[in-house]
Amino acid sequence: MAHHWHVTSSLSEYLEAIRSCRLCEADMERPPNPILQASDSARILVAGQAPGNLADRSGRPFTDPSGVRLREWMGVSEDEFYDHQRIAIVPMGFCFPGYDSKGGDRPPMKVCARTWHLGLLARLPRLELILAVGGYSQSWHLNLPGSARLTEVVQNWRHHLENSNTIPTPHPSWRNNAWLKKNSWFEEELLPVLREKVRSLL
């Protein structure tokens, strides 16, 4: 369905096509509700996993405690974060994937990135920093094997920043509190650099 979009359409037409996408309708608990923000002037890309329940209800990405923590990591205000002219927010799956049997979010639908991501990134020419939040985003944006371990990927952040303007982070969920305690270098070394980069690009 999407291939003819890749060449000619403008960003606004492309976003409209994404927002009316129904590819996964049959596999989802809720009606499709693609959530993202983008502008061809954006210089920062926040690449997350998929909207959570609260984002699905509000229609805005990261409107939950994870979003509060993510904005703190980036050193940005809510107004800056939701300014699509400056920050693009493009998750690996655009819709809330529903819950698994343990009550966690299911993985993002795979067809999303395959169908839309290359065409969308081609329409964001000014990006200078990608924030790859969580394992799904990291394996796609950094082209990593499925076996890549999140801790090693994030520890290697200087290399990724230098080679692909990408800073990998864990998901800012409370589920990662233990990880954050154990890996204090993340707050001490990575976050100051992240905040400085973000500030200079805003």
MIDOSE-1310 file (N, C-alpha, C; in nm, 2 decimals, decimal comma, always signed):
residues 202
mahh	+0,08/-0,12/+0,00/+0,00/+0,00/+0,00/+0,09/+0,13/+0,00; +0,20/+0,12/+0,07/+0,27/+0,25/+0,09/+0,38/+0,28/-0,01; +0,42/+0,18/-0,09/+0,54/+0,21/-0,17/+0,53/+0,33/-0,26; +0,41/+0,36/-0,32/+0,40/+0,47/-0,41/+0,41/+0,61/-0,33
whvt	+0,41/+0,60/-0,20/+0,42/+0,72/-0,12/+0,57/+0,77/-0,12; +0,66/+0,67/-0,14/+0,80/+0,70/-0,11/+0,86/+0,81/-0,19; +0,81/+0,83/-0,31/+0,88/+0,92/-0,40/+0,83/+1,07/-0,40; +0,70/+1,08/-0,42/+0,65/+1,21/-0,46/+0,58/+1,29/-0,35
ssls	+0,53/+1,23/-0,25/+0,44/+1,30/-0,16/+0,51/+1,39/-0,07; +0,45/+1,50/-0,03/+0,51/+1,59/+0,07/+0,50/+1,53/+0,21; +0,57/+1,59/+0,31/+0,56/+1,54/+0,44/+0,42/+1,54/+0,50; +0,35/+1,65/+0,47/+0,21/+1,66/+0,53/+0,12/+1,55/+0,47
eyle	+0,14/+1,52/+0,34/+0,06/+1,41/+0,28/+0,10/+1,28/+0,34; +0,23/+1,26/+0,36/+0,28/+1,14/+0,41/+0,23/+1,11/+0,55; +0,23/+1,22/+0,63/+0,18/+1,21/+0,77/+0,03/+1,18/+0,77; -0,04/+1,24/+0,68/-0,19/+1,21/+0,66/-0,21/+1,06/+0,63
airs	-0,13/+1,01/+0,54/-0,14/+0,86/+0,51/-0,11/+0,78/+0,63; -0,01/+0,81/+0,71/+0,03/+0,73/+0,83/-0,09/+0,74/+0,93; -0,15/+0,86/+0,94/-0,25/+0,87/+1,04/-0,38/+0,80/+1,00; -0,40/+0,77/+0,87/-0,51/+0,69/+0,83/-0,48/+0,55/+0,81
crlc	-0,36/+0,50/+0,84/-0,32/+0,36/+0,82/-0,40/+0,27/+0,90; -0,45/+0,16/+0,84/-0,53/+0,06/+0,91/-0,47/-0,08/+0,89; -0,34/-0,09/+0,86/-0,28/-0,22/+0,83/-0,29/-0,33/+0,94; -0,29/-0,29/+1,06/-0,29/-0,38/+1,18/-0,43/-0,40/+1,24
eadm	-0,53/-0,34/+1,18/-0,66/-0,34/+1,24/-0,70/-0,47/+1,30; -0,68/-0,58/+1,22/-0,73/-0,71/+1,25/-0,66/-0,77/+1,38; -0,53/-0,72/+1,40/-0,46/-0,78/+1,51/-0,46/-0,70/+1,64; -0,54/-0,59/+1,64/-0,53/-0,50/+1,76/-0,66/-0,50/+1,84
erpp	-0,63/-0,48/+1,98/-0,74/-0,48/+2,07/-0,83/-0,35/+2,05; -0,77/-0,24/+2,01/-0,84/-0,12/+2,00/-0,83/-0,07/+1,85; -0,92/+0,02/+1,81/-0,91/+0,07/+1,67/-0,77/+0,14/+1,65; -0,71/+0,13/+1,53/-0,59/+0,19/+1,51/-0,59/+0,34/+1,54
npil	-0,49/+0,40/+1,60/-0,48/+0,54/+1,64/-0,34/+0,58/+1,63; -0,28/+0,60/+1,51/-0,14/+0,63/+1,49/-0,10/+0,76/+1,56; +0,00/+0,76/+1,64/+0,04/+0,88/+1,72/+0,19/+0,91/+1,69; +0,21/+1,03/+1,64/+0,35/+1,08/+1,61/+0,34/+1,23/+1,59
qasd	+0,46/+1,29/+1,59/+0,47/+1,43/+1,55/+0,60/+1,45/+1,47; +0,59/+1,53/+1,37/+0,71/+1,55/+1,28/+0,69/+1,68/+1,20; +0,80/+1,74/+1,17/+0,80/+1,86/+1,08/+0,94/+1,86/+1,01; +0,94/+1,91/+0,89/+1,07/+1,90/+0,82/+1,17/+2,00/+0,87
sari	+1,13/+2,08/+0,97/+1,23/+2,17/+1,04/+1,29/+2,10/+1,17; +1,24/+1,99/+1,21/+1,28/+1,92/+1,33/+1,43/+1,88/+1,32; +1,50/+1,91/+1,43/+1,64/+1,87/+1,43/+1,67/+1,75/+1,53; +1,57/+1,72/+1,61/+1,59/+1,61/+1,71/+1,48/+1,51/+1,68
lvag	+1,51/+1,38/+1,68/+1,41/+1,28/+1,67/+1,41/+1,19/+1,79; +1,29/+1,18/+1,86/+1,28/+1,09/+1,97/+1,21/+0,96/+1,91; +1,29/+0,85/+1,91/+1,24/+0,73/+1,85/+1,21/+0,63/+1,96; +1,08/+0,62/+1,99/+1,04/+0,53/+2,10/+1,00/+0,40/+2,05
qapg	+0,92/+0,32/+2,13/+0,87/+0,19/+2,10/+0,73/+0,20/+2,03; +0,64/+0,23/+2,11/+0,50/+0,25/+2,06/+0,42/+0,33/+2,17; +0,32/+0,40/+2,14/+0,24/+0,47/+2,24/+0,19/+0,37/+2,35; +0,19/+0,42/+2,47/+0,13/+0,34/+2,58/-0,02/+0,37/+2,59
nlad	-0,09/+0,31/+2,68/-0,23/+0,33/+2,70/-0,27/+0,48/+2,72; -0,20/+0,55/+2,80/-0,23/+0,69/+2,83/-0,21/+0,78/+2,70; -0,11/+0,75/+2,63/-0,08/+0,83/+2,50/-0,19/+0,79/+2,40; -0,24/+0,67/+2,40/-0,34/+0,63/+2,31/-0,47/+0,71/+2,34
rsgr	-0,50/+0,72/+2,47/-0,62/+0,79/+2,52/-0,61/+0,94/+2,49; -0,49/+1,00/+2,51/-0,48/+1,14/+2,49/-0,45/+1,19/+2,35; -0,40/+1,09/+2,27/-0,36/+1,13/+2,13/-0,23/+1,20/+2,12; -0,15/+1,21/+2,24/-0,02/+1,27/+2,24/+0,08/+1,17/+2,29
pftd	+0,20/+1,16/+2,22/+0,30/+1,07/+2,27/+0,36/+1,10/+2,41; +0,39/+1,00/+2,48/+0,46/+1,02/+2,61/+0,38/+1,10/+2,71; +0,25/+1,09/+2,71/+0,17/+1,16/+2,82/+0,15/+1,07/+2,94; +0,26/+1,04/+3,00/+0,26/+0,94/+3,11/+0,39/+0,96/+3,20
psgv	+0,40/+0,89/+3,31/+0,52/+0,91/+3,39/+0,65/+0,89/+3,31; +0,65/+0,80/+3,22/+0,77/+0,78/+3,14/+0,81/+0,90/+3,06; +0,70/+0,98/+3,01/+0,73/+1,10/+2,94/+0,79/+1,21/+3,03; +0,74/+1,21/+3,16/+0,80/+1,31/+3,25/+0,95/+1,28/+3,27
rlre	+0,98/+1,15/+3,29/+1,12/+1,11/+3,31/+1,20/+1,14/+3,18; +1,15/+1,11/+3,07/+1,22/+1,13/+2,94/+1,25/+1,28/+2,92; +1,15/+1,37/+2,95/+1,18/+1,51/+2,94/+1,29/+1,56/+3,03; +1,29/+1,50/+3,15/+1,39/+1,53/+3,25/+1,53/+1,48/+3,20
wmgv	+1,54/+1,36/+3,14/+1,66/+1,32/+3,08/+1,71/+1,41/+2,97; +1,62/+1,47/+2,89/+1,66/+1,55/+2,78/+1,68/+1,70/+2,83; +1,63/+1,73/+2,95/+1,64/+1,87/+3,00/+1,55/+1,96/+2,92; +1,43/+1,92/+2,88/+1,34/+2,00/+2,81/+1,21/+2,02/+2,88
sede	+1,14/+2,13/+2,85/+1,01/+2,15/+2,91/+0,90/+2,08/+2,83; +0,78/+2,07/+2,88/+0,67/+2,01/+2,81/+0,65/+2,08/+2,67; +0,65/+2,22/+2,68/+0,62/+2,29/+2,56/+0,73/+2,27/+2,45; +0,85/+2,26/+2,49/+0,96/+2,23/+2,40/+0,94/+2,09/+2,34
fydh	+0,91/+1,99/+2,42/+0,90/+1,86/+2,38/+0,79/+1,84/+2,28; +0,68/+1,91/+2,30/+0,57/+1,89/+2,20/+0,57/+2,00/+2,09; +0,68/+2,06/+2,07/+0,69/+2,16/+1,96/+0,74/+2,08/+1,84; +0,64/+2,04/+1,75/+0,68/+1,95/+1,64/+0,78/+2,01/+1,54
qria	+0,78/+2,15/+1,54/+0,88/+2,22/+1,46/+1,02/+2,19/+1,49; +1,04/+2,15/+1,62/+1,18/+2,13/+1,67/+1,21/+1,99/+1,71; +1,11/+1,91/+1,76/+1,13/+1,77/+1,80/+1,03/+1,68/+1,73; +1,08/+1,59/+1,65/+1,00/+1,48/+1,59/+0,99/+1,37/+1,69
ivpm	+0,87/+1,31/+1,70/+0,85/+1,19/+1,79/+0,79/+1,08/+1,70; +0,88/+0,98/+1,67/+0,84/+0,88/+1,57/+0,87/+0,74/+1,64; +0,77/+0,68/+1,70/+0,79/+0,55/+1,76/+0,80/+0,44/+1,65; +0,86/+0,32/+1,69/+0,87/+0,21/+1,60/+0,73/+0,16/+1,55
gfcf	+0,63/+0,16/+1,65/+0,50/+0,13/+1,61/+0,41/+0,25/+1,64; +0,33/+0,29/+1,55/+0,25/+0,42/+1,57/+0,13/+0,40/+1,66; +0,08/+0,28/+1,68/-0,04/+0,26/+1,76/-0,01/+0,18/+1,89; -0,09/+0,20/+1,99/-0,08/+0,12/+2,11/-0,11/-0,02/+2,08
pgyd	-0,01/-0,11/+2,11/-0,02/-0,25/+2,07/-0,11/-0,34/+2,16; -0,15/-0,28/+2,27/-0,23/-0,37/+2,36/-0,14/-0,43/+2,47; -0,20/-0,50/+2,56/-0,13/-0,56/+2,67/-0,10/-0,71/+2,65; +0,02/-0,76/+2,70/+0,04/-0,90/+2,70/-0,02/-0,97/+2,82
skgg	+0,00/-1,10/+2,84/-0,06/-1,17/+2,95/-0,02/-1,12/+3,09; +0,10/-1,06/+3,09/+0,15/-1,02/+3,22/+0,11/-0,87/+3,25; +0,04/-0,81/+3,16/+0,00/-0,67/+3,19/+0,10/-0,57/+3,13; +0,21/-0,61/+3,07/+0,30/-0,52/+3,01/+0,25/-0,49/+2,86
drpp	+0,31/-0,38/+2,80/+0,27/-0,35/+2,67/+0,33/-0,46/+2,57; +0,25/-0,50/+2,47/+0,30/-0,59/+2,37/+0,40/-0,51/+2,28; +0,49/-0,59/+2,21/+0,59/-0,52/+2,12/+0,52/-0,44/+2,01; +0,59/-0,34/+1,96/+0,53/-0,26/+1,85/+0,51/-0,35/+1,73
mkvc	+0,40/-0,33/+1,65/+0,37/-0,40/+1,53/+0,49/-0,38/+1,43; +0,54/-0,49/+1,38/+0,66/-0,49/+1,29/+0,63/-0,42/+1,16; +0,51/-0,44/+1,11/+0,48/-0,39/+0,98/+0,49/-0,23/+0,97; +0,48/-0,17/+1,08/+0,48/-0,02/+1,09/+0,61/+0,03/+1,03
artw	+0,72/-0,01/+1,10/+0,85/+0,04/+1,05/+0,88/+0,00/+0,91; +0,85/-0,12/+0,88/+0,88/-0,17/+0,74/+0,80/-0,08/+0,64; +0,68/-0,04/+0,67/+0,60/+0,03/+0,57/+0,63/+0,18/+0,57; +0,66/+0,24/+0,68/+0,66/+0,38/+0,68/+0,79/+0,45/+0,71
hlgl	+0,88/+0,39/+0,79/+0,99/+0,46/+0,85/+1,09/+0,52/+0,75; +1,13/+0,45/+0,65/+1,23/+0,50/+0,56/+1,17/+0,62/+0,48; +1,05/+0,62/+0,44/+0,99/+0,73/+0,37/+0,97/+0,85/+0,46; +0,94/+0,82/+0,59/+0,93/+0,94/+0,68/+1,06/+1,00/+0,71
larl	+1,16/+0,92/+0,74/+1,29/+0,98/+0,77/+1,35/+1,06/+0,65; +1,32/+1,01/+0,53/+1,37/+1,08/+0,41/+1,30/+1,22/+0,40; +1,19/+1,24/+0,47/+1,12/+1,37/+0,47/+1,16/+1,46/+0,59; +1,26/+1,41/+0,67/+1,30/+1,49/+0,78/+1,45/+1,52/+0,76
prle	+1,48/+1,62/+0,67/+1,62/+1,64/+0,63/+1,71/+1,71/+0,73; +1,65/+1,77/+0,83/+1,73/+1,85/+0,92/+1,77/+1,78/+1,05; +1,74/+1,65/+1,06/+1,77/+1,58/+1,19/+1,92/+1,58/+1,21; +1,95/+1,61/+1,34/+2,10/+1,61/+1,37/+2,12/+1,52/+1,50
lila	+2,01/+1,48/+1,56/+2,03/+1,39/+1,68/+1,91/+1,30/+1,68; +1,94/+1,17/+1,70/+1,83/+1,07/+1,72/+1,85/+1,01/+1,86; +1,74/+1,01/+1,93/+1,73/+0,95/+2,06/+1,66/+0,82/+2,05; +1,74/+0,71/+2,05/+1,68/+0,57/+2,03/+1,64/+0,51/+2,17
vggy	+1,51/+0,52/+2,20/+1,46/+0,49/+2,33/+1,42/+0,34/+2,34; +1,49/+0,25/+2,40/+1,45/+0,11/+2,41/+1,51/+0,03/+2,30; +1,50/-0,10/+2,33/+1,56/-0,20/+2,24/+1,51/-0,21/+2,10; +1,38/-0,19/+2,08/+1,32/-0,21/+1,94/+1,37/-0,09/+1,85
sqsw	+1,37/+0,03/+1,91/+1,42/+0,14/+1,84/+1,57/+0,13/+1,81; +1,65/+0,09/+1,91/+1,79/+0,07/+1,89/+1,83/-0,02/+1,78; +1,76/-0,14/+1,78/+1,80/-0,24/+1,67/+1,76/-0,19/+1,53; +1,66/-0,11/+1,52/+1,62/-0,05/+1,39/+1,72/+0,06/+1,35
hlnl	+1,73/+0,16/+1,44/+1,81/+0,28/+1,40/+1,96/+0,26/+1,39; +2,00/+0,16/+1,47/+2,15/+0,13/+1,48/+2,18/+0,01/+1,40; +2,08/-0,05/+1,34/+2,09/-0,17/+1,25/+2,17/-0,28/+1,33; +2,12/-0,32/+1,45/+2,18/-0,42/+1,54/+2,12/-0,55/+1,52
pgsa	+2,19/-0,66/+1,55/+2,13/-0,79/+1,55/+2,03/-0,81/+1,66; +1,94/-0,90/+1,65/+1,83/-0,92/+1,75/+1,89/-0,95/+1,88; +2,01/-1,01/+1,88/+2,07/-1,05/+2,01/+2,14/-0,94/+2,09; +2,14/-0,82/+2,03/+2,21/-0,71/+2,10/+2,15/-0,68/+2,24
rlte	+2,23/-0,67/+2,34/+2,18/-0,65/+2,47/+2,18/-0,50/+2,50; +2,07/-0,45/+2,56/+2,05/-0,31/+2,58/+2,16/-0,24/+2,66; +2,20/-0,31/+2,76/+2,31/-0,25/+2,85/+2,43/-0,22/+2,77; +2,47/-0,32/+2,69/+2,60/-0,30/+2,61/+2,58/-0,19/+2,50
vvqn	+2,46/-0,19/+2,44/+2,43/-0,09/+2,34/+2,44/+0,05/+2,40; +2,38/+0,07/+2,52/+2,37/+0,20/+2,58/+2,51/+0,24/+2,63; +2,59/+0,14/+2,68/+2,72/+0,17/+2,73/+2,81/+0,22/+2,62; +2,78/+0,17/+2,50/+2,85/+0,21/+2,38/+2,81/+0,34/+2,31
wrhh	+2,74/+0,42/+2,39/+2,67/+0,54/+2,34/+2,77/+0,64/+2,27; +2,89/+0,65/+2,32/+2,98/+0,75/+2,25/+3,01/+0,71/+2,11; +3,03/+0,58/+2,09/+3,05/+0,53/+1,95/+2,93/+0,56/+1,86; +2,81/+0,53/+1,91/+2,69/+0,55/+1,83/+2,67/+0,70/+1,80
lens	+2,70/+0,78/+1,90/+2,68/+0,92/+1,88/+2,77/+0,97/+1,77; +2,90/+0,93/+1,78/+3,00/+0,97/+1,68/+2,97/+0,92/+1,54; +2,92/+0,79/+1,53/+2,90/+0,73/+1,40/+2,77/+0,76/+1,34; +2,66/+0,78/+1,42/+2,53/+0,79/+1,35/+2,44/+0,90/+1,42
ntip	+2,51/+0,99/+1,50/+2,43/+1,09/+1,57/+2,31/+1,04/+1,65; +2,33/+0,92/+1,70/+2,23/+0,85/+1,78/+2,27/+0,83/+1,92; +2,19/+0,86/+2,02/+2,22/+0,83/+2,16/+2,11/+0,73/+2,20; +2,16/+0,60/+2,24/+2,06/+0,50/+2,28/+2,04/+0,52/+2,43
tphp	+1,91/+0,50/+2,47/+1,88/+0,51/+2,62/+1,78/+0,39/+2,65; +1,78/+0,35/+2,77/+1,67/+0,25/+2,81/+1,54/+0,32/+2,80; +1,43/+0,24/+2,81/+1,30/+0,30/+2,82/+1,29/+0,37/+2,95; +1,23/+0,49/+2,96/+1,22/+0,57/+3,09/+1,11/+0,52/+3,18
swrn	+1,07/+0,39/+3,17/+0,96/+0,34/+3,25/+1,01/+0,31/+3,39; +0,92/+0,30/+3,48/+0,95/+0,27/+3,62/+1,01/+0,12/+3,63; +0,98/+0,04/+3,52/+1,03/-0,09/+3,52/+1,18/-0,10/+3,51; +1,24/+0,02/+3,47/+1,39/+0,02/+3,46/+1,45/+0,09/+3,58
nawl	+1,38/+0,11/+3,68/+1,44/+0,18/+3,80/+1,56/+0,10/+3,85; +1,55/-0,03/+3,86/+1,67/-0,11/+3,91/+1,79/-0,10/+3,82; +1,76/-0,10/+3,69/+1,87/-0,08/+3,59/+1,94/+0,05/+3,61; +1,86/+0,16/+3,63/+1,92/+0,29/+3,65/+2,00/+0,30/+3,77
kkns	+1,96/+0,23/+3,88/+2,04/+0,23/+4,00/+2,17/+0,16/+3,98; +2,16/+0,05/+3,91/+2,28/-0,04/+3,89/+2,38/+0,03/+3,79; +2,33/+0,11/+3,70/+2,42/+0,17/+3,60/+2,42/+0,32/+3,61; +2,49/+0,36/+3,72/+2,49/+0,50/+3,76/+2,56/+0,59/+3,65
wfee	+2,65/+0,52/+3,57/+2,72/+0,60/+3,46/+2,62/+0,66/+3,37; +2,50/+0,60/+3,36/+2,40/+0,66/+3,26/+2,37/+0,80/+3,30; +2,33/+0,82/+3,43/+2,30/+0,96/+3,47/+2,42/+1,05/+3,48; +2,54/+0,99/+3,52/+2,66/+1,07/+3,54/+2,73/+1,11/+3,42
ellp	+2,73/+1,02/+3,32/+2,81/+1,05/+3,20/+2,73/+1,08/+3,07; +2,62/+0,99/+3,05/+2,55/+1,01/+2,93/+2,45/+1,13/+2,93; +2,38/+1,14/+3,04/+2,27/+1,25/+3,04/+2,33/+1,39/+3,03; +2,44/+1,42/+3,09/+2,49/+1,56/+3,07/+2,52/+1,59/+2,92
vlre	+2,57/+1,49/+2,85/+2,60/+1,51/+2,71/+2,47/+1,52/+2,63; +2,38/+1,43/+2,66/+2,25/+1,44/+2,59/+2,18/+1,57/+2,61; +2,18/+1,62/+2,73/+2,12/+1,75/+2,76/+2,19/+1,87/+2,68; +2,32/+1,86/+2,68/+2,39/+1,96/+2,61/+2,36/+1,96/+2,46
kvrs	+2,36/+1,84/+2,40/+2,33/+1,83/+2,26/+2,19/+1,88/+2,23; +2,09/+1,84/+2,31/+1,95/+1,88/+2,29/+1,94/+2,03/+2,30; +2,01/+2,09/+2,40/+2,00/+2,23/+2,42/+2,06/+2,31/+2,30; +2,17/+2,26/+2,25/+2,24/+2,33/+2,14/+2,15/+2,32/+2,01
ll	+2,07/+2,21/+1,99/+1,99/+2,20/+1,87/+1,86/+2,27/+1,89; +1,81/+2,30/+2,01/+1,69/+2,37/+2,02/+1,71/+2,52/+2,01
